[in-house]
Each structure stands twice: as C-alpha cells, then as structure tokens.
Amino acid sequence: MKAKVYVTLKKGVLDPQGKAIHHSAELLGYSALADIRQGKYFEISFNDGVGEAEAREAAETIGRDVLANPVIEDFQVEIESGS
Amino acid sequence: MKAKVYVTLKKGVLDPQGKAIHHSAELLGYSALADIRQGKYFEISFNDGVGEAEAREAAETIGRDVLANPVIEDFQVEIESGS
C-alpha cells in the first residue's frame, strides 16, 4: 500500500522559487505560461497488511505533523492500492 | 489549462532526505512505514487558448529541461483540463 502526499503553498503565499522557474522557462522560450508554482511530493510505502483506511489516516497525520507547515501550506493525500 | 509535474528520484538513487523523514515519523510513533521517498511537485498554469496536446508537450519539455535532472530523476506529467 502506497500513499502519495502533495504539499503546495496556500493561495496568496508568495512562491519566489516558482517565480524563478517561470522566469527561466520564459528565457528558454516558453511564452504560453501563466504561472508555475512549486511544491513537494512524498511517496510513503506502508508495510504489508496495512489497510487502505489505516494508510490514509496515517498519511494524513504524517502530512500534518511532519511534511507540511499548516500555516503556509496545504496538503493532499492519495492512496494507491495497486502496490 | 494546468499541468502537474511530479519529479521523483530514480530507483536505486539514495534519498537521505526521505530517510530522515522516515526516521522522524518513526520517532513520532508511526511504525507501519516501509519507506518514504521525497520528490518535487510543480503546477504549471498555461495561458487561455493553449490546447491539451500543446500543454502536455510544453510541460514535458520544461520537465526535461528545467525541472528534473534526468541523470538521477524521473518525471511524470498530468494534464488537468478542468481549470
């Protein structure tokens, strides 16, 4: 069982790294871009025998406690039961 | 039109930051974790009038040229036509 956690900056929080990437991409000739925002991505693999509900709960708690800063960041959890 | 780009370390590439997060999570009492791997996540917003095929192509080129290091990282593009 695998959980994917996406951490993104909240709307309204400045994203200088995203702005820098946007600028670099424009310099390379990509003109159709409105905006690029940068975030973090985590893949959590659980031990065998962990159920989907348990994995989701653990991933959400870990997301809140360890991975995201809830003051400026949002996070989203997706469970992949395939593996 | 929005593209989401996920950048992950290739299999076999050491991920010390993921290991550190795994260790922290274990110290906090999460014992059912097999592994945590860390990656990057980007949301690219395109100007109005950019089609899905064009957005995918641009996101893949930007992923290869700017966002990922193809020597040690893989990346994946998802197009979200909703917005």
Backbone of each chain as nested JSON, in Angstrom:
{
  "chains": [
    {"id": "A", "residues": [
      {"number": 1, "name": "MET", "atoms": {"N": [0.84, -1.207, 0.0], "CA": [0.0, 0.0, 0.0], "C": [0.87, 1.25, 0.0]}},
      {"number": 2, "name": "LYS", "atoms": {"N": [0.571, 2.169, -0.907], "CA": [1.386, 3.366, -1.055], "C": [0.51, 4.602, -0.906]}},
      {"number": 3, "name": "ALA", "atoms": {"N": [1.015, 5.622, -0.25], "CA": [0.296, 6.891, -0.189], "C": [1.157, 7.96, -0.844]}},
      {"number": 4, "name": "LYS", "atoms": {"N": [0.497, 8.817, -1.632], "CA": [1.201, 9.95, -2.231], "C": [0.712, 11.209, -1.536]}},
      {"number": 5, "name": "VAL", "atoms": {"N": [1.628, 12.021, -1.073], "CA": [1.26, 13.261, -0.389], "C": [1.822, 14.432, -1.183]}},
      {"number": 6, "name": "TYR", "atoms": {"N": [0.934, 15.341, -1.583], "CA": [1.336, 16.548, -2.302], "C": [1.245, 17.724, -1.35]}},
      {"number": 7, "name": "VAL", "atoms": {"N": [2.302, 18.467, -1.219], "CA": [2.282, 19.655, -0.364], "C": [2.433, 20.875, -1.257]}},
      {"number": 8, "name": "THR", "atoms": {"N": [1.487, 21.798, -1.172], "CA": [1.561, 23.005, -2.003], "C": [1.42, 24.234, -1.116]}},
      {"number": 9, "name": "LEU", "atoms": {"N": [2.005, 25.331, -1.547], "CA": [1.823, 26.588, -0.832], "C": [0.374, 27.034, -0.949]}},
      {"number": 10, "name": "LYS", "atoms": {"N": [-0.16, 27.603, 0.128], "CA": [-1.526, 28.121, 0.07], "C": [-1.621, 29.249, -0.93]}},
      {"number": 11, "name": "LYS", "atoms": {"N": [-2.824, 29.438, -1.466], "CA": [-3.06, 30.579, -2.356], "C": [-2.739, 31.861, -1.615]}},
      {"number": 12, "name": "GLY", "atoms": {"N": [-2.08, 32.775, -2.278], "CA": [-1.769, 34.046, -1.635], "C": [-0.395, 34.058, -1.002]}},
      {"number": 13, "name": "VAL", "atoms": {"N": [0.193, 32.866, -0.774], "CA": [1.558, 32.827, -0.235], "C": [2.531, 32.989, -1.402]}},
      {"number": 14, "name": "LEU", "atoms": {"N": [3.448, 33.908, -1.265], "CA": [4.416, 34.158, -2.341], "C": [5.278, 32.93, -2.594]}},
      {"number": 15, "name": "ASP", "atoms": {"N": [5.605, 32.674, -3.845], "CA": [6.383, 31.494, -4.214], "C": [7.57, 31.94, -5.073]}},
      {"number": 16, "name": "PRO", "atoms": {"N": [8.617, 32.474, -4.441], "CA": [9.752, 33.0, -5.22], "C": [10.437, 31.93, -6.058]}},
      {"number": 17, "name": "GLN", "atoms": {"N": [10.479, 30.68, -5.56], "CA": [11.127, 29.619, -6.337], "C": [10.331, 29.343, -7.617]}},
      {"number": 18, "name": "GLY", "atoms": {"N": [8.994, 29.316, -7.479], "CA": [8.142, 29.143, -8.653], "C": [8.344, 30.271, -9.645]}},
      {"number": 19, "name": "LYS", "atoms": {"N": [8.428, 31.506, -9.117], "CA": [8.648, 32.675, -9.992], "C": [9.979, 32.54, -10.739]}},
      {"number": 20, "name": "ALA", "atoms": {"N": [11.01, 32.058, -10.047], "CA": [12.324, 31.899, -10.684], "C": [12.26, 30.848, -11.791]}},
      {"number": 21, "name": "ILE", "atoms": {"N": [11.537, 29.749, -11.537], "CA": [11.396, 28.704, -12.554], "C": [10.627, 29.252, -13.757]}},
      {"number": 22, "name": "HIS", "atoms": {"N": [9.566, 30.017, -13.471], "CA": [8.761, 30.63, -14.528], "C": [9.657, 31.514, -15.407]}},
      {"number": 23, "name": "HIS", "atoms": {"N": [10.493, 32.329, -14.743], "CA": [11.388, 33.225, -15.461], "C": [12.375, 32.421, -16.322]}},
      {"number": 24, "name": "SER", "atoms": {"N": [12.981, 31.371, -15.738], "CA": [13.926, 30.537, -16.504], "C": [13.247, 29.928, -17.719]}},
      {"number": 25, "name": "ALA", "atoms": {"N": [12.012, 29.429, -17.523], "CA": [11.302, 28.796, -18.626], "C": [11.022, 29.819, -19.72]}},
      {"number": 26, "name": "GLU", "atoms": {"N": [10.684, 31.047, -19.323], "CA": [10.443, 32.092, -20.324], "C": [11.711, 32.415, -21.106]}},
      {"number": 27, "name": "LEU", "atoms": {"N": [12.828, 32.478, -20.38], "CA": [14.101, 32.743, -21.06], "C": [14.421, 31.644, -22.066]}},
      {"number": 28, "name": "LEU", "atoms": {"N": [13.976, 30.424, -21.78], "CA": [14.212, 29.308, -22.701], "C": [13.206, 29.287, -23.844]}},
      {"number": 29, "name": "GLY", "atoms": {"N": [12.268, 30.237, -23.85], "CA": [11.383, 30.365, -24.994], "C": [9.961, 29.874, -24.798]}},
      {"number": 30, "name": "TYR", "atoms": {"N": [9.585, 29.519, -23.573], "CA": [8.201, 29.095, -23.327], "C": [7.39, 30.31, -22.95]}},
      {"number": 31, "name": "SER", "atoms": {"N": [6.56, 30.771, -23.865], "CA": [5.869, 32.031, -23.631], "C": [4.407, 31.832, -23.227]}},
      {"number": 32, "name": "ALA", "atoms": {"N": [3.907, 30.607, -23.337], "CA": [2.48, 30.385, -23.085], "C": [2.179, 30.091, -21.615]}},
      {"number": 33, "name": "LEU", "atoms": {"N": [3.135, 30.371, -20.725], "CA": [2.944, 30.033, -19.319], "C": [2.333, 31.201, -18.562]}},
      {"number": 34, "name": "ALA", "atoms": {"N": [1.29, 30.913, -17.784], "CA": [0.716, 31.959, -16.948], "C": [1.424, 31.975, -15.597]}},
      {"number": 35, "name": "ASP", "atoms": {"N": [1.746, 30.808, -15.06], "CA": [2.313, 30.741, -13.711], "C": [2.897, 29.351, -13.47]}},
      {"number": 36, "name": "ILE", "atoms": {"N": [3.941, 29.292, -12.633], "CA": [4.434, 27.996, -12.163], "C": [4.518, 28.08, -10.645]}},
      {"number": 37, "name": "ARG", "atoms": {"N": [3.952, 27.103, -9.967], "CA": [4.08, 27.056, -8.507], "C": [4.789, 25.769, -8.126]}},
      {"number": 38, "name": "GLN", "atoms": {"N": [5.598, 25.876, -7.075], "CA": [6.453, 24.776, -6.707], "C": [5.948, 24.15, -5.421]}},
      {"number": 39, "name": "GLY", "atoms": {"N": [6.002, 22.841, -5.339], "CA": [5.574, 22.176, -4.119], "C": [6.455, 20.986, -3.816]}},
      {"number": 40, "name": "LYS", "atoms": {"N": [5.994, 20.146, -2.895], "CA": [6.761, 18.956, -2.535], "C": [5.89, 17.73, -2.729]}},
      {"number": 41, "name": "TYR", "atoms": {"N": [6.528, 16.612, -2.901], "CA": [5.807, 15.387, -3.21], "C": [6.463, 14.26, -2.417]}},
      {"number": 42, "name": "PHE", "atoms": {"N": [5.678, 13.444, -1.758], "CA": [6.218, 12.352, -0.947], "C": [5.503, 11.059, -1.274]}},
      {"number": 43, "name": "GLU", "atoms": {"N": [6.263, 9.993, -1.372], "CA": [5.665, 8.667, -1.524], "C": [5.93, 7.877, -0.249]}},
      {"number": 44, "name": "ILE", "atoms": {"N": [4.866, 7.495, 0.429], "CA": [5.0, 6.727, 1.663], "C": [4.608, 5.287, 1.367]}},
      {"number": 45, "name": "SER", "atoms": {"N": [5.524, 4.347, 1.561], "CA": [5.194, 2.93, 1.4], "C": [4.909, 2.345, 2.78]}},
      {"number": 46, "name": "PHE", "atoms": {"N": [3.811, 1.631, 2.882], "CA": [3.453, 1.009, 4.149], "C": [3.834, -0.461, 4.135]}},
      {"number": 47, "name": "ASN", "atoms": {"N": [4.005, -0.997, 5.326], "CA": [4.253, -2.426, 5.456], "C": [3.062, -3.224, 4.921]}},
      {"number": 48, "name": "ASP", "atoms": {"N": [3.318, -4.479, 4.548], "CA": [2.23, -5.352, 4.127], "C": [1.22, -5.481, 5.267]}},
      {"number": 49, "name": "GLY", "atoms": {"N": [-0.038, -5.636, 4.9], "CA": [-1.06, -5.857, 5.916], "C": [-1.69, -4.589, 6.436]}},
      {"number": 50, "name": "VAL", "atoms": {"N": [-1.205, -3.432, 5.974], "CA": [-1.836, -2.172, 6.361], "C": [-2.991, -1.9, 5.402]}},
      {"number": 51, "name": "GLY", "atoms": {"N": [-4.179, -1.662, 5.936], "CA": [-5.362, -1.455, 5.096], "C": [-5.421, -0.045, 4.548]}},
      {"number": 52, "name": "GLU", "atoms": {"N": [-6.374, 0.171, 3.606], "CA": [-6.451, 1.463, 2.939], "C": [-6.84, 2.574, 3.912]}},
      {"number": 53, "name": "ALA", "atoms": {"N": [-7.831, 2.297, 4.777], "CA": [-8.292, 3.327, 5.707], "C": [-7.172, 3.708, 6.672]}},
      {"number": 54, "name": "GLU", "atoms": {"N": [-6.456, 2.688, 7.129], "CA": [-5.366, 2.925, 8.084], "C": [-4.244, 3.732, 7.416]}},
      {"number": 55, "name": "ALA", "atoms": {"N": [-3.951, 3.359, 6.152], "CA": [-2.894, 4.055, 5.418], "C": [-3.279, 5.513, 5.219]}},
      {"number": 56, "name": "ARG", "atoms": {"N": [-4.541, 5.773, 4.871], "CA": [-4.97, 7.155, 4.629], "C": [-4.854, 7.97, 5.914]}},
      {"number": 57, "name": "GLU", "atoms": {"N": [-5.29, 7.346, 7.027], "CA": [-5.246, 8.08, 8.291], "C": [-3.8, 8.401, 8.673]}},
      {"number": 58, "name": "ALA", "atoms": {"N": [-2.919, 7.38, 8.547], "CA": [-1.518, 7.604, 8.905], "C": [-0.904, 8.665, 7.999]}},
      {"number": 59, "name": "ALA", "atoms": {"N": [-1.19, 8.607, 6.683], "CA": [-0.602, 9.558, 5.747], "C": [-1.078, 10.976, 6.066]}},
      {"number": 60, "name": "GLU", "atoms": {"N": [-2.361, 11.115, 6.451], "CA": [-2.859, 12.466, 6.756], "C": [-2.228, 13.004, 8.034]}},
      {"number": 61, "name": "THR", "atoms": {"N": [-2.039, 12.124, 9.031], "CA": [-1.407, 12.606, 10.267], "C": [0.052, 12.968, 10.009]}},
      {"number": 62, "name": "ILE", "atoms": {"N": [0.762, 12.112, 9.269], "CA": [2.168, 12.411, 8.974], "C": [2.26, 13.694, 8.145]}},
      {"number": 63, "name": "GLY", "atoms": {"N": [1.353, 13.849, 7.186], "CA": [1.325, 15.067, 6.378], "C": [1.199, 16.293, 7.264]}},
      {"number": 64, "name": "ARG", "atoms": {"N": [0.263, 16.231, 8.216], "CA": [0.015, 17.392, 9.069], "C": [1.183, 17.627, 10.028]}},
      {"number": 65, "name": "ASP", "atoms": {"N": [1.717, 16.533, 10.605], "CA": [2.716, 16.674, 11.669], "C": [4.133, 16.87, 11.141]}},
      {"number": 66, "name": "VAL", "atoms": {"N": [4.466, 16.239, 10.023], "CA": [5.872, 16.193, 9.611], "C": [6.112, 16.873, 8.267]}},
      {"number": 67, "name": "LEU", "atoms": {"N": [5.234, 16.648, 7.298], "CA": [5.581, 17.025, 5.919], "C": [5.208, 18.46, 5.558]}},
      {"number": 68, "name": "ALA", "atoms": {"N": [4.043, 18.918, 6.038], "CA": [3.583, 20.249, 5.643], "C": [3.658, 21.215, 6.818]}},
      {"number": 69, "name": "ASN", "atoms": {"N": [3.843, 22.474, 6.509], "CA": [3.72, 23.533, 7.502], "C": [2.308, 24.106, 7.353]}},
      {"number": 70, "name": "PRO", "atoms": {"N": [1.393, 23.763, 8.259], "CA": [-0.017, 24.112, 8.049], "C": [-0.288, 25.611, 8.038]}},
      {"number": 71, "name": "VAL", "atoms": {"N": [0.694, 26.424, 8.452], "CA": [0.485, 27.875, 8.416], "C": [0.488, 28.385, 6.972]}},
      {"number": 72, "name": "ILE", "atoms": {"N": [1.389, 27.862, 6.164], "CA": [1.504, 28.395, 4.8], "C": [1.248, 27.35, 3.722]}},
      {"number": 73, "name": "GLU", "atoms": {"N": [1.076, 26.073, 4.12], "CA": [0.962, 25.028, 3.106], "C": [-0.312, 24.195, 3.262]}},
      {"number": 74, "name": "ASP", "atoms": {"N": [-0.826, 23.763, 2.139], "CA": [-1.904, 22.779, 2.108], "C": [-1.318, 21.449, 1.689]}},
      {"number": 75, "name": "PHE", "atoms": {"N": [-1.985, 20.356, 2.045], "CA": [-1.529, 19.075, 1.511], "C": [-2.718, 18.202, 1.154]}},
      {"number": 76, "name": "GLN", "atoms": {"N": [-2.423, 17.218, 0.314], "CA": [-3.458, 16.376, -0.256], "C": [-2.909, 14.957, -0.252]}},
      {"number": 77, "name": "VAL", "atoms": {"N": [-3.755, 13.991, 0.106], "CA": [-3.298, 12.608, 0.194], "C": [-4.023, 11.769, -0.848]}},
      {"number": 78, "name": "GLU", "atoms": {"N": [-3.274, 10.932, -1.557], "CA": [-3.878, 9.986, -2.494], "C": [-3.377, 8.594, -2.146]}},
      {"number": 79, "name": "ILE", "atoms": {"N": [-4.286, 7.62, -2.095], "CA": [-3.875, 6.266, -1.776], "C": [-3.836, 5.445, -3.057]}},
      {"number": 80, "name": "GLU", "atoms": {"N": [-2.756, 4.719, -3.244], "CA": [-2.591, 3.882, -4.434], "C": [-2.592, 2.439, -3.952]}},
      {"number": 81, "name": "SER", "atoms": {"N": [-3.677, 1.727, -4.205], "CA": [-3.761, 0.38, -3.634], "C": [-3.04, -0.637, -4.504]}},
      {"number": 82, "name": "GLY", "atoms": {"N": [-2.662, -0.224, -5.712], "CA": [-2.023, -1.142, -6.647], "C": [-0.772, -1.823, -6.121]}},
      {"number": 83, "name": "SER", "atoms": {"N": [0.026, -1.123, -5.301], "CA": [1.296, -1.72, -4.896], "C": [1.477, -1.605, -3.394]}}
    ]},
    {"id": "B", "residues": [
      {"number": 1, "name": "MET", "atoms": {"N": [-5.899, 25.807, -18.548], "CA": [-5.234, 24.502, -18.641], "C": [-4.066, 24.443, -17.665]}},
      {"number": 2, "name": "LYS", "atoms": {"N": [-4.022, 23.368, -16.889], "CA": [-2.977, 23.231, -15.878], "C": [-2.236, 21.925, -16.08]}},
      {"number": 3, "name": "ALA", "atoms": {"N": [-0.929, 21.934, -15.878], "CA": [-0.168, 20.687, -15.91], "C": [0.466, 20.469, -14.549]}},
      {"number": 4, "name": "LYS", "atoms": {"N": [0.415, 19.232, -14.091], "CA": [1.098, 18.89, -12.851], "C": [2.302, 18.031, -13.202]}},
      {"number": 5, "name": "VAL", "atoms": {"N": [3.455, 18.405, -12.695], "CA": [4.674, 17.655, -12.98], "C": [5.22, 17.114, -11.66]}},
      {"number": 6, "name": "TYR", "atoms": {"N": [5.395, 15.8, -11.592], "CA": [5.965, 15.152, -10.418], "C": [7.377, 14.728, -10.753]}},
      {"number": 7, "name": "VAL", "atoms": {"N": [8.331, 15.117, -9.936], "CA": [9.714, 14.711, -10.145], "C": [10.113, 13.809, -8.984]}},
      {"number": 8, "name": "THR", "atoms": {"N": [10.562, 12.608, -9.307], "CA": [10.978, 11.671, -8.254], "C": [12.386, 11.169, -8.552]}},
      {"number": 9, "name": "LEU", "atoms": {"N": [13.089, 10.807, -7.503], "CA": [14.406, 10.206, -7.686], "C": [14.239, 8.838, -8.326]}},
      {"number": 10, "name": "LYS", "atoms": {"N": [15.15, 8.484, -9.213], "CA": [15.109, 7.158, -9.829], "C": [15.305, 6.08, -8.773]}},
      {"number": 11, "name": "LYS", "atoms": {"N": [14.758, 4.906, -9.065], "CA": [15.004, 3.765, -8.179], "C": [16.494, 3.519, -8.064]}},
      {"number": 12, "name": "GLY", "atoms": {"N": [16.964, 3.25, -6.863], "CA": [18.38, 2.972, -6.699], "C": [19.178, 4.191, -6.303]}},
      {"number": 13, "name": "VAL", "atoms": {"N": [18.614, 5.394, -6.534], "CA": [19.308, 6.602, -6.103], "C": [19.006, 6.823, -4.624]}},
      {"number": 14, "name": "LEU", "atoms": {"N": [20.035, 7.013, -3.834], "CA": [19.846, 7.212, -2.396], "C": [19.023, 8.473, -2.128]}},
      {"number": 15, "name": "ASP", "atoms": {"N": [18.182, 8.425, -1.118], "CA": [17.309, 9.543, -0.788], "C": [17.449, 9.857, 0.705]}},
      {"number": 16, "name": "PRO", "atoms": {"N": [18.541, 10.568, 1.085], "CA": [18.776, 10.82, 2.507], "C": [17.673, 11.654, 3.158]}},
      {"number": 17, "name": "GLN", "atoms": {"N": [17.077, 12.582, 2.392], "CA": [16.016, 13.402, 2.974], "C": [14.79, 12.532, 3.295]}},
      {"number": 18, "name": "GLY", "atoms": {"N": [14.471, 11.616, 2.383], "CA": [13.378, 10.682, 2.644], "C": [13.667, 9.821, 3.867]}},
      {"number": 19, "name": "LYS", "atoms": {"N": [14.906, 9.355, 3.971], "CA": [15.307, 8.54, 5.129], "C": [15.136, 9.326, 6.432]}},
      {"number": 20, "name": "ALA", "atoms": {"N": [15.516, 10.612, 6.397], "CA": [15.388, 11.447, 7.592], "C": [13.923, 11.613, 7.99]}},
      {"number": 21, "name": "ILE", "atoms": {"N": [13.058, 11.806, 6.978], "CA": [11.628, 11.954, 7.261], "C": [11.073, 10.649, 7.83]}},
      {"number": 22, "name": "HIS", "atoms": {"N": [11.503, 9.529, 7.247], "CA": [11.082, 8.217, 7.732], "C": [11.456, 8.065, 9.208]}},
      {"number": 23, "name": "HIS", "atoms": {"N": [12.694, 8.435, 9.524], "CA": [13.175, 8.328, 10.894], "C": [12.353, 9.221, 11.837]}},
      {"number": 24, "name": "SER", "atoms": {"N": [12.114, 10.475, 11.415], "CA": [11.305, 11.383, 12.245], "C": [9.92, 10.816, 12.484]}},
      {"number": 25, "name": "ALA", "atoms": {"N": [9.318, 10.277, 11.422], "CA": [7.966, 9.74, 11.563], "C": [7.969, 8.553, 12.529]}},
      {"number": 26, "name": "GLU", "atoms": {"N": [9.028, 7.736, 12.461], "CA": [9.116, 6.603, 13.385], "C": [9.252, 7.084, 14.823]}},
      {"number": 27, "name": "LEU", "atoms": {"N": [10.059, 8.116, 15.024], "CA": [10.211, 8.667, 16.385], "C": [8.878, 9.183, 16.907]}},
      {"number": 28, "name": "LEU", "atoms": {"N": [8.034, 9.675, 16.003], "CA": [6.722, 10.166, 16.415], "C": [5.721, 9.037, 16.602]}},
      {"number": 29, "name": "GLY", "atoms": {"N": [6.136, 7.786, 16.373], "CA": [5.264, 6.665, 16.699], "C": [4.623, 5.962, 15.51]}},
      {"number": 30, "name": "TYR", "atoms": {"N": [5.006, 6.333, 14.267], "CA": [4.436, 5.645, 13.111], "C": [5.321, 4.465, 12.754]}},
      {"number": 31, "name": "SER", "atoms": {"N": [4.864, 3.268, 13.073], "CA": [5.734, 2.11, 12.925], "C": [5.406, 1.292, 11.678]}},
      {"number": 32, "name": "ALA", "atoms": {"N": [4.277, 1.575, 11.018], "CA": [3.848, 0.743, 9.892], "C": [4.445, 1.198, 8.561]}},
      {"number": 33, "name": "LEU", "atoms": {"N": [5.479, 2.059, 8.616], "CA": [6.034, 2.599, 7.381], "C": [7.175, 1.738, 6.87]}},
      {"number": 34, "name": "ALA", "atoms": {"N": [7.131, 1.397, 5.592], "CA": [8.25, 0.672, 4.999], "C": [9.293, 1.661, 4.478]}},
      {"number": 35, "name": "ASP", "atoms": {"N": [8.834, 2.769, 3.893], "CA": [9.78, 3.688, 3.247], "C": [9.069, 5.014, 2.95]}},
      {"number": 36, "name": "ILE", "atoms": {"N": [9.831, 6.094, 2.966], "CA": [9.313, 7.376, 2.477], "C": [10.33, 7.919, 1.483]}},
      {"number": 37, "name": "ARG", "atoms": {"N": [9.843, 8.305, 0.32], "CA": [10.742, 8.933, -0.662], "C": [10.227, 10.327, -0.969]}},
      {"number": 38, "name": "GLN", "atoms": {"N": [11.183, 11.218, -1.164], "CA": [10.839, 12.608, -1.304], "C": [10.999, 13.055, -2.735]}},
      {"number": 39, "name": "GLY", "atoms": {"N": [10.111, 13.885, -3.225], "CA": [10.236, 14.375, -4.586], "C": [9.807, 15.828, -4.684]}},
      {"number": 40, "name": "LYS", "atoms": {"N": [9.609, 16.292, -5.903], "CA": [9.179, 17.667, -6.109], "C": [7.901, 17.661, -6.929]}},
      {"number": 41, "name": "TYR", "atoms": {"N": [7.17, 18.728, -6.81], "CA": [5.873, 18.813, -7.45], "C": [5.71, 20.224, -8.005]}},
      {"number": 42, "name": "PHE", "atoms": {"N": [5.265, 20.33, -9.242], "CA": [5.116, 21.647, -9.864], "C": [3.751, 21.753, -10.522]}},
      {"number": 43, "name": "GLU", "atoms": {"N": [3.129, 22.896, -10.359], "CA": [1.887, 23.174, -11.08], "C": [2.159, 24.267, -12.097]}},
      {"number": 44, "name": "ILE", "atoms": {"N": [1.982, 23.933, -13.358], "CA": [2.201, 24.909, -14.435], "C": [0.847, 25.348, -14.965]}},
      {"number": 45, "name": "SER", "atoms": {"N": [0.555, 26.633, -14.871], "CA": [-0.687, 27.155, -15.459], "C": [-0.363, 27.762, -16.809]}},
      {"number": 46, "name": "PHE", "atoms": {"N": [-1.158, 27.381, -17.795], "CA": [-0.944, 27.918, -19.144], "C": [-1.931, 29.043, -19.421]}},
      {"number": 47, "name": "ASN", "atoms": {"N": [-1.548, 29.905, -20.347], "CA": [-2.453, 30.959, -20.782], "C": [-3.714, 30.355, -21.4]}},
      {"number": 48, "name": "ASP", "atoms": {"N": [-4.781, 31.131, -21.415], "CA": [-6.005, 30.694, -22.085], "C": [-5.705, 30.429, -23.557]}},
      {"number": 49, "name": "GLY", "atoms": {"N": [-6.401, 29.456, -24.117], "CA": [-6.25, 29.181, -25.539], "C": [-5.181, 28.149, -25.848]}},
      {"number": 50, "name": "VAL", "atoms": {"N": [-4.462, 27.679, -24.81], "CA": [-3.482, 26.614, -25.045], "C": [-4.215, 25.273, -24.97]}},
      {"number": 51, "name": "GLY", "atoms": {"N": [-4.057, 24.451, -25.995], "CA": [-4.758, 23.17, -26.033], "C": [-4.07, 22.114, -25.192]}},
      {"number": 52, "name": "GLU", "atoms": {"N": [-4.769, 20.958, -25.029], "CA": [-4.244, 19.917, -24.145], "C": [-2.943, 19.327, -24.705]}},
      {"number": 53, "name": "ALA", "atoms": {"N": [-2.907, 19.067, -26.009], "CA": [-1.713, 18.446, -26.599], "C": [-0.521, 19.385, -26.467]}},
      {"number": 54, "name": "GLU", "atoms": {"N": [-0.783, 20.666, -26.73], "CA": [0.283, 21.668, -26.66], "C": [0.788, 21.798, -25.228]}},
      {"number": 55, "name": "ALA", "atoms": {"N": [-0.158, 21.785, -24.254], "CA": [0.221, 21.907, -22.849], "C": [1.074, 20.715, -22.422]}},
      {"number": 56, "name": "ARG", "atoms": {"N": [0.667, 19.517, -22.869], "CA": [1.424, 18.32, -22.478], "C": [2.843, 18.38, -23.046]}},
      {"number": 57, "name": "GLU", "atoms": {"N": [2.922, 18.785, -24.302], "CA": [4.242, 18.846, -24.924], "C": [5.139, 19.863, -24.219]}},
      {"number": 58, "name": "ALA", "atoms": {"N": [4.57, 21.049, -23.932], "CA": [5.363, 22.085, -23.265], "C": [5.775, 21.609, -21.869]}},
      {"number": 59, "name": "ALA", "atoms": {"N": [4.838, 20.98, -21.127], "CA": [5.152, 20.539, -19.765], "C": [6.25, 19.486, -19.795]}},
      {"number": 60, "name": "GLU", "atoms": {"N": [6.211, 18.598, -20.797], "CA": [7.242, 17.557, -20.854], "C": [8.608, 18.157, -21.196]}},
      {"number": 61, "name": "THR", "atoms": {"N": [8.616, 19.138, -22.086], "CA": [9.905, 19.758, -22.414], "C": [10.437, 20.537, -21.223]}},
      {"number": 62, "name": "ILE", "atoms": {"N": [9.567, 21.296, -20.554], "CA": [10.017, 22.058, -19.386], "C": [10.485, 21.097, -18.294]}},
      {"number": 63, "name": "GLY", "atoms": {"N": [9.744, 19.989, -18.106], "CA": [10.156, 18.994, -17.116], "C": [11.564, 18.498, -17.395]}},
      {"number": 64, "name": "ARG", "atoms": {"N": [11.819, 18.181, -18.666], "CA": [13.126, 17.623, -19.025], "C": [14.217, 18.683, -18.935]}},
      {"number": 65, "name": "ASP", "atoms": {"N": [13.91, 19.907, -19.381], "CA": [14.953, 20.94, -19.483], "C": [15.195, 21.695, -18.183]}},
      {"number": 66, "name": "VAL", "atoms": {"N": [14.149, 21.91, -17.398], "CA": [14.272, 22.833, -16.264], "C": [14.036, 22.151, -14.919]}},
      {"number": 67, "name": "LEU", "atoms": {"N": [13.015, 21.297, -14.842], "CA": [12.565, 20.853, -13.515], "C": [13.287, 19.617, -12.996]}},
      {"number": 68, "name": "ALA", "atoms": {"N": [13.577, 18.66, -13.88], "CA": [14.18, 17.413, -13.42], "C": [15.628, 17.322, -13.879]}},
      {"number": 69, "name": "ASN", "atoms": {"N": [16.424, 16.607, -13.115], "CA": [17.779, 16.252, -13.523], "C": [17.715, 14.834, -14.08]}},
      {"number": 70, "name": "PRO", "atoms": {"N": [17.749, 14.675, -15.407], "CA": [17.472, 13.362, -15.998], "C": [18.484, 12.278, -15.624]}},
      {"number": 71, "name": "VAL", "atoms": {"N": [19.617, 12.679, -15.055], "CA": [20.603, 11.677, -14.651], "C": [20.104, 10.874, -13.437]}},
      {"number": 72, "name": "ILE", "atoms": {"N": [19.481, 11.574, -12.491], "CA": [19.07, 10.875, -11.263], "C": [17.568, 10.921, -11.02]}},
      {"number": 73, "name": "GLU", "atoms": {"N": [16.819, 11.655, -11.852], "CA": [15.396, 11.831, -11.561], "C": [14.51, 11.436, -12.738]}},
      {"number": 74, "name": "ASP", "atoms": {"N": [13.35, 10.908, -12.394], "CA": [12.291, 10.676, -13.372], "C": [11.226, 11.745, -13.173]}},
      {"number": 75, "name": "PHE", "atoms": {"N": [10.454, 12.003, -14.227], "CA": [9.315, 12.893, -14.006], "C": [8.104, 12.395, -14.78]}},
      {"number": 76, "name": "GLN", "atoms": {"N": [6.954, 12.88, -14.328], "CA": [5.683, 12.421, -14.851], "C": [4.796, 13.651, -15.02]}},
      {"number": 77, "name": "VAL", "atoms": {"N": [4.064, 13.706, -16.119], "CA": [3.222, 14.877, -16.381], "C": [1.762, 14.462, -16.373]}},
      {"number": 78, "name": "GLU", "atoms": {"N": [0.937, 15.249, -15.707], "CA": [-0.51, 15.023, -15.746], "C": [-1.169, 16.332, -16.162]}},
      {"number": 79, "name": "ILE", "atoms": {"N": [-2.124, 16.22, -17.089], "CA": [-2.817, 17.424, -17.538], "C": [-4.194, 17.473, -16.881]}},
      {"number": 80, "name": "GLU", "atoms": {"N": [-4.515, 18.633, -16.352], "CA": [-5.807, 18.823, -15.699], "C": [-6.575, 19.829, -16.54]}},
      {"number": 81, "name": "SER", "atoms": {"N": [-7.577, 19.344, -17.265], "CA": [-8.247, 20.257, -18.19], "C": [-9.325, 21.076, -17.486]}},
      {"number": 82, "name": "GLY", "atoms": {"N": [-9.635, 20.695, -16.244], "CA": [-10.704, 21.384, -15.517], "C": [-10.519, 22.889, -15.383]}},
      {"number": 83, "name": "SER", "atoms": {"N": [-9.286, 23.346, -15.235], "CA": [-9.114, 24.776, -14.96], "C": [-8.038, 25.35, -15.872]}}
    ]}
  ]
}
